[in-house]
């Protein structure tokens, strides 16, 4: 059985993330969407809220599980006995950082493979940070995030 991990902060999950998840779920027997707990960042949503929003957004794709982790991704991948790390690329600017992380993860866990999926063109500009900024400034993010995420974003920034 091929098990893959798609890691990220997902603060919040966007339609770009969901695009990668749906496509990756067709490539592997099991895909774990792993929410990173990063003490160096101050997320808008708690880990529990992010996990719940991800679950609600995935329409119960049967081979997708949602989990969280802290520490090194390479260690988490070993712990869950995954074979592959999935990463999304939006633009050439993502490649350098992702390439460095991939090489380090491969060094830490030589048995794991890293697979890059190019985002669909309609999401190439989309990031969680952009979504949060647009909401904070009073803009509309319909179509960029699932409806449940939009509702929670508006609650968080006091617009609902």
C-alpha positions in Angstrom: 0.0 0.0 0.0 1.4 3.4 -1.0 0.8 6.0 1.8 1.6 9.6 1.2 1.7 12.7 3.5 0.7 16.2 2.3 2.0 18.5 5.0 1.3 22.1 5.6 0.1 24.8 8.0 -3.3 25.1 6.2 -4.1 28.3 8.0 -6.6 28.2 6.4 -7.0 25.5 3.8 -7.7 27.0 0.3 -9.1 25.7 -2.9 -5.5 25.4 -4.1 -4.8 23.0 -1.3 -8.0 21.0 -2.0 -7.0 20.8 -5.7 -3.7 19.2 -4.7 -5.4 16.9 -2.2 -8.0 15.6 -4.7 -5.3 15.0 -7.3 -2.9 13.3 -4.9 -5.7 11.1 -3.5 -6.0 9.5 -6.9 -2.3 8.6 -7.0 -1.9 6.9 -3.6 -3.8 4.3 -1.6 -3.9 6.6 1.4 -3.2 10.4 1.7 -2.6 11.9 5.1 -3.1 15.7 5.2 -0.8 16.6 8.1 -1.3 19.9 9.8 2.0 21.3 11.1 2.1 22.7 14.6 4.7 25.4 14.4 5.5 27.2 17.6 7.4 29.9 15.7 4.2 31.0 14.0 1.0 32.6 15.4 -1.8 31.0 13.3 -5.2 32.5 12.9 -6.8 29.1 13.5 -6.0 26.5 16.2 -4.8 23.1 15.0 -8.1 21.6 16.0 -10.0 24.3 14.0 -7.7 23.8 10.9 -8.2 20.0 11.1 -12.0 20.4 11.4 -12.1 22.8 8.4 -10.0 20.4 6.3 -12.3 17.5 7.1 -15.4 19.6 6.3 -13.8 20.7 3.0 -12.9 17.3 1.6 -16.4 15.9 1.1 -15.3 12.6 2.8 -12.8 11.5 0.2 -12.4 7.9 1.5 -8.7 7.5 1.3 -7.8 10.9 2.9 -7.1 11.2 6.6 -6.3 14.3 8.6 -3.7 14.4 11.3 -1.3 16.9 12.9 2.4 16.8 13.8 5.2 18.9 15.3 8.9 18.5 14.9 10.6 17.2 11.8 8.5 16.1 8.8 10.9 13.2 8.1 10.3 11.8 11.6 6.5 12.1 11.2 6.6 10.3 7.8 8.6 7.5 9.4 6.1 7.3 12.3 3.1 6.9 10.0 5.0 4.6 7.7 4.5 6.7 4.6 6.4 6.2 1.4 5.9 9.7 -0.1 5.8 13.4 0.7 3.5 15.4 -1.5 4.2 19.1 -2.1 2.4 21.6 -4.2 4.2 24.1 -6.4 2.5 27.3 -7.5 5.3 29.1 -9.3 9.0 28.9 -10.0 9.5 31.0 -6.8 8.3 28.1 -4.7 10.7 25.7 -6.3 14.0 26.8 -4.6 12.6 26.5 -1.0 10.7 23.3 -1.8 13.8 21.8 -3.4 16.0 22.6 -0.3 13.3 21.1 2.0 13.0 18.0 -0.2 16.8 17.4 -0.1 16.9 17.8 3.6 13.9 15.4 4.1 15.6 12.9 1.8 18.8 13.2 3.8 16.9 12.7 7.1 14.8 9.8 5.7 16.4 8.3 2.6 13.5 5.9 2.1 10.9 8.6 1.4 10.2 10.0 -2.0 9.1 13.5 -2.6 6.5 14.2 -5.3 5.7 17.7 -6.5 2.4 18.5 -8.0 1.9 21.7 -10.0 -1.1 23.6 -8.8 -3.9 24.2 -11.3 -3.4 27.5 -13.1 -6.5 29.1 -11.6 -4.9 28.8 -8.1 -1.3 29.7 -9.0 -1.6 33.0 -7.1 -3.5 31.7 -4.1 -2.0 31.3 -0.6 -3.5 31.2 2.9 -1.7 34.5 3.6 -3.3 36.2 0.7 -6.7 34.9 1.7 -6.3 36.1 5.3 -5.2 39.6 4.1 -8.1 40.0 1.7 -10.6 39.1 4.4 -8.9 41.4 6.9 -9.2 44.3 4.4 -12.8 43.6 3.6 -12.5 41.7 0.4 -14.4 38.8 -1.0 -12.8 35.3 -0.9 -15.7 33.4 -2.4 -14.4 30.7 -4.7 -10.9 30.8 -3.2 -11.8 28.8 -0.1 -14.6 26.4 0.8 -17.8 28.0 2.1 -17.2 26.7 5.7 -13.7 28.3 5.7 -15.1 31.6 4.4 -17.7 31.6 7.2 -15.0 30.9 9.9 -12.7 33.5 8.4 -15.4 36.2 8.6 -16.1 35.2 12.2 -12.5 35.3 13.2 -11.9 38.8 11.8 -15.2 40.1 13.2 -17.1 40.6 10.0 -20.0 38.2 10.9 
